[in-house]
Structure formats: structure tokens, C-alpha cells
Amino acid sequence: MKTFTMIIEKDQRGVYLGNIVELPGCSAKGSSLDELRKNIQDAIFIYVAMQKDYEVKKLKFIGLQRIRVPINELDKIIGSEEEDED
């Protein structure tokens, strides 16, 4: 048995979205937590089957933290990066 860390979010329509931290790009959705759990297990099996040389990131879950960023400052940074690309 292998244990993975799933980050769960809920969108505006009430759909649950799950991402497996140790397997980048491995995600699923469901209309309930039970459906999400089943779908993410299927997604893990598909992920492993499709990526024969996959590597599970060795991570220790610490926690989640919400970060607030002043939108004006973020706009300044994004605007300056776009100008640099031209």
C-alpha cells in the first residue's frame, strides 16, 4: 500500500478538485468527496501505467498556508515581466 498527499479544492460550481502532490499533473474531480476519492485512485493507476519511468517525489507534508498579495503590487510585477519579454 502506498500513501499519497492529495490537495482538495472546491470550485464555484461545487465540484471537488484533487491534485496528488507527489505525482505532478495527477489530478481528478468529482461531485462529492467519495467520487473524488475514487476518481483520484483511478488517476493514480493511470498515471503510473502511462509513465513507466515515473518518480514519486519524496515529500513530507507540513501544512497549507494562505498568502495574501496586494493586487496593485502583483500587477506591477506582472506588467514589468511582460514588458521584458518583448
N, C-alpha and C positions, 0 to 999 in steps of 0.2 A: 504494500500500500504506500503510495506517495502522497504527500500533503502539499498543496499549493495555496498561495495567498490570492484571494480574489477581492478586487475593489469593486464595490457595488454603488451604482448611482441610480437615480430615478429621474426620468425626463419629464417635461411638462405634460406629456400625454399619459403619464403614469406607467410607462414601460420601464422595467428594470434592465440596466445595462451592467454587464460584468466583464472585467478585464483581469487576466491572470498575470500577476507581476513578474513571475519567474519565466514566463514564455511570451516575449514581446510580440504583440499582434494577435494573441489568442484572446478572443472576446466572444460574447454571446449576449442575447437579450431574451426577455420573457415577460409575459403579462403578470406573472406572480413570482415570488421568490422560489417556490418549488419548481416552476417551469424554468426559471433562470438556472437553478442548480442542475437540473437535468441537461439543459442545453449546453452549459459550460463544460460538463463532463464529456458530452459528445464532442465539443470543440477541442478539448484537450486530446482526446483519442485521434481526432482528425489531424490536429497539429503535429502530433508525434508521428503518425503514419506518413504524412506528406513531407516531413522534414527529417529524413533518416539521420542526418548529422546534427540534429538539434542539440543545444546545450542548455541545461536548466541553470539559470543564474542562481548562484548561492547567495541568498539574501536572508537577513534576519529582520523580521517585521518589527518596527519600532512604534509606529503610530501614524496618524494623519494630522495635518495641521492646515488650517485655512489661512491664507495670506491675503491681506488687503493691499492693493496698489492704487495710489491716486491716479485716476484715469488721465488727467492732464499730463502727468509725468510720463505715463505709458505712451500716450500719443506723441509726445516729443521724441521719445526713443524710437518708436516705430517709424515716424516720419523721417528722422535723420538716417536710419538704416536704408530706407527706400531710396533716398537721395543718393547715398553712397553707391548703390548698385548700378545706377545709370552711367 
